[in-house]
Amino acid sequence: MKVEPKTLPGFMELFPSEQLEFDRIKNIIIDTYKEYGYYGLDTPIIELSSVLLAKAGGETEKQIYRFNKGDNDLSLRFDLTVPLAKYVSSRYNELVFPFKRYQVGKVFRGERNQKGRYREFYQCDIDVIGDEELSIKYDSEMPSIIYDIFKKLNFGDFVIRINNRKILSGFFDSLGLKDKISDILRTIDKLEKIGKEETIKELKSINLNDEQIDKTLKLINSKNINDIKDLCDNELFNTGVNELESVIKDLELRNLNKDNYMVDFTIARGLDYYTGTVYETTLKDYPSLGSICSGGRYDSLAEYYTDKKLPGVGISIGLTRLFYQLMEAKIINPSIKCTSDVIIVPMTDNYEYVYKVFNKLKGMDLKVNICFLDKGFKQKLRYAERLNNKYAIIIGDDEVDKNEVSIKNLKEFSQTSVSLDDLSNCKFN
């Protein structure tokens, strides 16, 4: 009995042309991380559940892929931050701080299956972890990295929106709303999705009065740091203002285009552990995609594993979801791209000569494919064309006898013969 070959819902499989584009984007992200001095890290996909779930709870714990193997209670990682916390805690004495790492890998969440939401997906993370303290200068490095990545990817105009959680926390503390800060921030975080009127309704539902709501709206509608300085006199608020000013000043010194970043006091980030600078990046022409890169500053990475204070700042790109969104919006439209510079089409049994040509081409730093199809000439050329090759190196018995190869340009339908000695002078571009 045959088994139906189908893929589980929520798991992405791509066509070769799409995979090439996916890998191109991933490599640009990785290369940019490296340009800023980040070290690659690859933590295990499977961890002890006691380690992985030390901080988890609620919906997160319900989404974990968890299983037993022998006496071990194991889980698949659901993000790359918790494994980083484990790694830094266990190797604290061997690492050099500030510790800068990037990690690109798959994570797993058993979420309800829906369009564009995956249960297995790639995260592209970077974090800088400090020992007891971490310079605010690293907070400005993050937008600089985001800027470089999305300039290279060229998906269209983008904006990095920046805020500081201390501003929000200090502001609401001054209004006597300290015990409601988390609820307020979660509501503000949804402003762009639900609109002003619904936001006001939600703020009223958590018992903010009209004056508190008016002041809240004044803060989040401000677009300039100077416009908020007189809103309240709170130590935490003032610290946040100073930190945000420092980050923006640094971005100016880094010569980032001012059209690509802005202060936005609505950015709160839903995760409670962000305590300072926070970021969200959107494509201006495609606001419906939401945030395509986000992150921020946190006080202690590894509080569940160690008493040491390990502050950090980081960003994450959910590459699988982003790729799906880009495809859906037709921002990218992968076509078949060739993975080789040339393809050899043997029409002879003299493979000693074929491999001699192959080695010659490899010595020219070319990527070389060989067609081993047991077919006729037309079928072999058709194979080469379908793979989108531009150049085919044809080797028949005549070419072997003359110590030559025939070079066929499959795009321009031209063909020429050259001696094997002169092959190194040919250009394949």
Buried (B, 14 or more C-beta within 10 A) or exposed (E): EEEEEEEEEBBBEBEEBBEBBBEBBBEBBBEBBEEBEBEEBEBBBBBBBEBBBBBBEEEBBEBBBBEEEEEEBBBBBBBBBBBBBBBBBBEBEEBEBBBBBBBBBBBBBBBEEEEEBBBBBBBBBBBBBBBEEBEBEBBBBBBBBBBBBBBEBEBEEBBBBBBBBBBBBBBBBBBEBEEBBEBBBBBBBBBBEEEEEEBBEBBEEEEBEEEBBEBBBEBBEBEEBEBBBEBBEBEBBBBBBBBBBBBBEBBEEEEBEEEBBBBBBBBBBEEEBBBBBBBBBBBEEBEEBBBBBBBBBBBBBBBBBBEBBBBBBBBBBBBBBBBBBBBBBEBBEBEEEBEBBBBBBBBBEBEEBBEBBBEBBEEBEBEBBBBEEEEEEEEBBEBBBEBBBBBBBBBBEEBBEEEBBBBBEBEEEEEEEBEBEEBEEBEBE
